[in-house]
C-alpha cells in the first residue's frame, strides 16, 4: 500500500490540442463541443455508481453525411453479442472530467470521432498526464492504473464495466497479434471485471 501511495501521484486529463490546455470540467468542454455540433444533455446519475454522467448528442451533419447515415452501421458491438447497437453518445463523468481511466477517455474520443470522422483525433483532443491538485484531489478515492512508462491513478466510479470490457478485450487482442497496447493491466481481476486495485486517499501526500 505504501508503494502504491508513493507511486500513484499523477492523473490523466483530456487536453484541448489547439490551446494545449487541460479541460477539467464540462463548463470548459461544452463550448468546444458546441463548435463541433454537439449539444450537452443534463447530467444523469449512473446506474451502477454514485457518479453522474453527462452525454453529448450530435446535431450537425458531418462531412461524410449525417449521423443518421452512420446509424445503420454496427458500432461497439461486444464480441459474440451479435446485432447492431445505437450510435454512440460521447459521455464523461460530471462535473469534473480529469483523473479518469484511459479507457473512459478512449470511449469518449472514439464516440466523438464516430461523428467527426477525423483522420487523427489527437489534432483536436489528446490525453496527457498531470500532477494531482491539492484542492480538488486530496479527499477523493483513487484506484491505481498502471501504464507502460509510469503509474497513474483514476477516480473511483469513473470506469464503467461495459467500457472496460470493450477496451480491455481490444487491448488483449492487440497484444496477442503483436500490435501492443497503451495500458498494461497488472491488477488482480475476476472474470474480466474491473481490476481490483489499491484504494488511495491522498490527503497527506499531494505536494
N, C-alpha and C positions, 0 to 999 in steps of 0.2 A: 504494500500500500504506500509506503514512504517513497519507493522508487517511482511509483505511478504519479504521486503528487509532485515529485520533483521534476519529472519529465514532461508532465502534461500541463504546459504553461502557455500554449498557443491555441488559437482557434482559426477556423476558416471563415471567410466572408466573401460576399458577392461584390465585385468591383465593377464600376462603370468604366469601360476601357477608354472612352473618349476623354474623360477628365482624370482618369487614373485615381479615382476616389472610391472608398468602400461605401456601400449602401447599408445602413444599419437598421432602417425602419421602412415600413410601407409608405410613410409620408415622403420619403426620399425616392422610393421606387415608382410610385404612382404616376408622377409627371412624365417619366421616361417611358413607361408602358403606354401611356396615353398617346404619345407621339408615334407609336408603332401600331395604333389601332386597337389596343386592349382597354377594356373597362373593368375596374375592380368591383367585385361583389362585396356586400357586407360580410365581415368575418363570421364564421360559424364554429361552434365547438366540435372538436374531433370526437369521433365515436369511441375511440379506444384510449383516449388520454385526456388530460385536463387542458391541453394546448388548443387554442383557437387557430383556425387556418383561414387565409384569405385567398380566394380564387380570382383569376382574370379571364374574361371572356373576350374572344377576338371578334371585333365588329367590322373590320375593314377587309377588303379583298387583297390578297397577296398578289405579287407579280405573276405567279403561276396559276392564279384562279382563286375563287372564294373558298372559304372553309367548307362550304357545302360540297364542293367538288372533291375535297380531300376526305370528307367524312365517309365516303364509300370504301375507303381502303382499310385494311386491318392495321391497327396500331396498338402496340403494347400488349398484345395477347400473350398470356402466360404459357410456358411450354406445356403442351398436352391439353390446354384448356379448350382449344377449338373455338371457332366462331370469330366474329369481329366485335371490337369494342367501340364505344363512342370516342370521337376525337378528344384528345387530352385537353385539360384546362390547366394552365400554369398555376401553381399554388405554393404558398410558403406560410410558415407559422406567423401568427400575428401577436403583437405588433412588431417585435424585433426579428430581423432576418439574418443576424450574424450568429456565428457559433453553431452552425448546422452541420450535419453529416454530409460528406461528399456525395453520397447517393441522393440526398434530398436536393442538393444543388443541381446534380445531373438531371434529375427528373424535371425540375423547373426549366432548365435550359433546353432540354430536348423538347419539352412541350411548347416553349416559345418558338423554337426553330421549326417545329412542325408546321406552323403557320407562315413564318417569315421565309423559310427555305433558304437560309443563308449558307454560303459555302463554308464559312468559318464564323461560328457564333462568338468566338473569342474577340472578334473585332467589335462586338457590342458589349458583351459581359465576359468576365473571367473570374475564376475563384482563386483566392490567394490567402495565405496565412498572415496572421497579425497577432500582436500581443493581446492578452486579456486586459480588460478595463476594470480598474479598481471599483469604480462607482456602479457599473452595470453588472459585473460578473461575479462579484465576491460572494453573493448569497445564493447563487444558482447551483443546482446539482448538475454534474457533468459526467459523461462516460468517456473512457479512453478510446481513441481512434488512432490506430497505427497506420502510418504511411511509409513509403519506401525510404524517404530521406529524413524522417523525424516523427515525432509523436504529437498528435493534436487531440483536442477534446471537443465534444459536441454536447449540446444541451439535451438533457434527458427529455424524452417525449416528442422529439422533433424528427425522428426517423420512423416512418410508418412501415408496418410489416410488409405490405404489398410492394412498396418501393424497394425495400431491402431484398425481397425475393427476386425481383426482376434484375436489379443491377448486380447482385451477388452472383446470380446464375450466369449473367453475361461475363462477369469477371472470371469466374471459374472456367467457362468455355474458352475465353480468350487466352487464358494461361495455358490451358490444355493444348491449344492449337499453336502456341508459340507467340501469340500476339502480345502477351504481357498485360498487366493491369496496374492502374494507378495506386489502388489501395490494396494493402496486404492485410487480411483479417487473421489475427493470431489469437483472438479471444476464444473462450470456450463457446460452443454453440450446440444447440439441441434441435435436430431435425430442420436445419436451415433457418432457425429462428434468429432474431437479432442477437448478436453475440452478447454473452453475459460478461461485462467488463466491470472494472472497479469504479465505484462512485467516488466523486471527488467534490468536496466543498472547499473553495479556495479563499475563504475569508482571511486567512493569515499568511498566504504565500504569494499573493499578487503584488508585484513590485511596480 
